Amino acid sequence: MLVQIAKYLDNKGVGIFDEVGTSGTIYISFTPQTPDAVIGIFSTGGAIADGKIPYDLPTVQIIVRDTNPAAGFEKGKEIYNLLHGFHHDYFIAGGNWVLNCRGIQSQPIHIGRDENERHEYSLNFELEIENNTINREVY
C-alpha cells in the first residue's frame, strides 16, 4: 500500500516518487537527510485481521518535513485533502481496491523539529482495502 499511496501522491503533483529511492521528495519507510522538504510514508500496522472478511485494515503514517512551518503544514493539508475520504477506487491502476481511507486526525499535527531544526508534521490514516487472498467460499 505504501508504494501505491506514494505513486498516487506523485500522480497528483504533491511530490516526486522514485521507486529506487535515491531521488525525489516522497520516500517509503524513511526520510533522507536531504532534501529539506520531503514526505515519508510509513506502515503503522493496523487493526486485527479477520479471516472472515474480504478486506484488511492497515494504517499508515505520513511525515511531512520542511524548513518553513507554514509550507510543511500546507503540504500536509494537501495530502490530507487527497487521502481523507478517498473511497471505492484504486490509488493506482492494478493496485488494491480501496473501500475507504480515513484520516485519524483532522489535520496535520506538528510533532516538533528534527535534528536539523526542520519542522515535521504527522498525518495518520486508516484504510479498508480489498484482500484478494481471502477464501470467498466461506461466505
C-alpha positions in Angstrom: 0.0 0.0 0.0 2.8 2.4 0.8 4.1 2.4 -2.8 0.5 2.8 -4.1 0.0 5.8 -1.9 3.4 7.3 -3.0 2.5 6.8 -6.7 -0.9 8.4 -6.1 0.6 11.4 -4.4 3.2 11.7 -7.2 0.4 11.5 -9.9 -1.5 14.3 -8.0 1.6 16.5 -8.1 2.2 16.5 -4.4 5.8 15.4 -4.7 8.1 13.1 -6.8 8.3 9.4 -6.0 11.4 7.5 -7.2 10.8 3.7 -6.7 14.5 3.1 -6.5 14.5 5.5 -3.5 17.6 7.6 -4.5 15.9 10.8 -5.5 12.6 12.6 -5.4 10.7 14.0 -2.5 8.4 11.1 -1.5 10.1 8.1 0.4 8.9 4.8 1.7 9.8 3.9 5.3 12.4 6.6 5.8 13.2 10.2 5.3 16.7 11.0 4.0 18.9 13.9 5.3 18.4 15.8 2.0 16.4 17.5 0.6 14.9 19.6 3.4 11.3 19.3 2.1 10.3 15.6 2.0 7.4 13.3 2.6 7.9 9.9 4.3 5.2 7.2 4.2 5.4 4.5 7.0 3.4 1.4 7.8 2.0 1.5 11.3 0.3 -1.8 11.4 -3.5 -1.6 11.6 -6.4 -3.4 13.1 -6.5 -7.1 13.9 -7.0 -9.1 10.7 -10.2 -11.1 10.4 -10.0 -14.1 8.1 -13.8 -14.0 7.6 -14.0 -10.6 5.8 -12.5 -9.9 2.4 -10.7 -6.7 3.4 -7.8 -5.6 5.6 -7.5 -2.6 7.8 -3.9 -1.2 7.5 -2.8 2.1 9.0 -0.2 4.4 7.6 1.6 7.5 8.9 2.8 10.2 6.6 5.6 12.6 7.9 6.0 15.9 6.1 9.2 17.8 6.7 10.1 21.3 5.7 12.2 24.2 6.9 9.2 26.5 6.6 6.5 25.5 9.1 3.7 27.1 7.0 4.8 25.2 3.9 5.0 22.0 5.8 1.5 22.4 7.2 0.1 23.3 3.8 1.7 20.3 2.2 0.2 18.1 5.0 -3.2 19.6 4.4 -2.9 18.9 0.6 -2.1 15.3 1.4 -5.0 15.1 3.9 -7.4 16.5 1.4 -6.4 13.9 -1.2 -6.5 10.9 1.1 -9.2 11.5 3.7 -12.5 10.3 2.2 -10.8 8.5 -0.8 -13.1 5.5 -1.4 -14.4 2.9 -3.9 -11.4 3.4 -6.2 -7.8 2.4 -6.8 -4.9 4.7 -5.8 -3.2 3.3 -9.0 -4.2 1.1 -11.8 -3.7 -2.6 -10.8 -3.4 -1.7 -7.1 -5.7 -2.7 -4.3 -9.3 -1.7 -4.3 -9.7 0.9 -1.6 -13.1 0.7 0.2 -12.2 3.7 2.4 -9.4 5.9 3.6 -10.0 8.0 6.7 -7.8 10.5 8.5 -7.3 9.6 12.1 -6.7 13.3 12.9 -8.5 16.1 11.1 -5.3 18.0 10.2 -1.5 17.6 10.2 -0.1 17.6 13.7 3.2 19.4 14.3 5.5 16.9 16.1 8.5 19.1 16.5 11.7 19.7 14.7 14.3 17.2 13.6 18.0 17.3 14.5 18.5 19.9 11.7 15.7 22.2 13.0 13.3 21.3 10.2 9.6 21.2 11.1 7.8 17.8 10.9 4.1 17.2 10.6 2.4 13.9 11.1 -0.8 12.6 9.4 -2.3 9.1 10.2 -4.8 7.2 8.1 -6.8 4.1 8.5 -7.6 2.2 5.3 -10.0 -0.5 4.3 -8.6 -2.4 1.3 -9.7 -5.5 -0.5 -7.8 -8.6 0.4 -7.7 -10.8 -2.7 -6.3 -13.8 -0.7 -9.4 -14.4 1.4 -11.3 -17.7 0.5 -14.6 -16.3 -0.6 -16.2 -19.8 -0.5 -16.8 -19.4 3.3 -19.4 -16.7 2.8 
